[in-house]
């Protein structure tokens, strides 16, 4: 494990679980399909079109197959992926 990977692992507060859940990411009036690729108690990583997303944007992620809805904020963005920190769920 590289030093960077070790630091990233140590920085995580909650263990992550790999998944592949079809979901809907709502950002203001924009709704886009996404895939929740991994999830923890504190957040998730989604694969989606990232155009128009920015750090700290508030989003809602709905996973219909699991009957879940998460409210969160964007914490990082890469081409085709975004990290979301959960604020609450309903």
N, C-alpha and C positions, 0 to 999 in steps of 0.2 A: 504494500500500500504506500502510495506517495505521501509526502508531507501534506499536500493540499487535500487529498482525499481523507487523511486522518483528521485534519482540522474540521472538514465539513461534517464528518461522522460525529465528532465530539460536539459540534455546535448544535446538532439536532436535539430538541427537547423530547421528542416522541418518536418511537420506532415507526418506520414506514412499511406499508404493506403494498406489494405490487397488485395491480388490478387492471382491468380493461373495461370500464363502464361507459357506455354511451350516455351522454348528458347534454344539457343545454346550458350555455353560459350567457347570462343576461348582464348587459352593460349599458345602463341607461335605456334608450329605446332600441338598442341593437341586441338581437338574439342570434347566437351562432352555435352550431353543433360543435361538440368537443368530445374528447375521450379522457376520462380520469385515468391516468396511468399509474399513479400511486397515491396513497392516502395515509394520513395519520390522524391522531386526535387534534393536532394543531393546524393541519392544512393539507393541500394536495398539489399535485403537478398535473396540468392538463395539456393535451395536444390540441391545438386549435389555430385558426388564423389569428394572428396577433395584431394586425393592422388596427390602429385606433385605441389600443390598450396602452396604459401608462402606469408607472409606479404609483402606488397608493390609490388607484382607481377602486371604487367599490363595485363589487360584482355579486351576482347570485348564481350558484350552480345547482341545477336541478337534475337529479338522477331518478328518472321516473321508474325504472325497473326495481329500484331499492326503496322507492317512496321517501327519498331524502331531498332536503333543500338546505344548502349552506349559504350563509352570507359571509363575505370575506373581502379582503383587500389584496390587490396584486402586489407581490413582493419582489418578483423578478420576471424578466421577459427575455426570451431568446427566439430566434426564428422558429415559428411553429410550436412554441411551448411557453407556458407561463406558470409561475408558482403563486399559489393563493394561500394566504394565511386566514384561517377561519376566525370570524368574530362571534358568530352564534349560528345555531340551526333551528329550523322550525318545521 
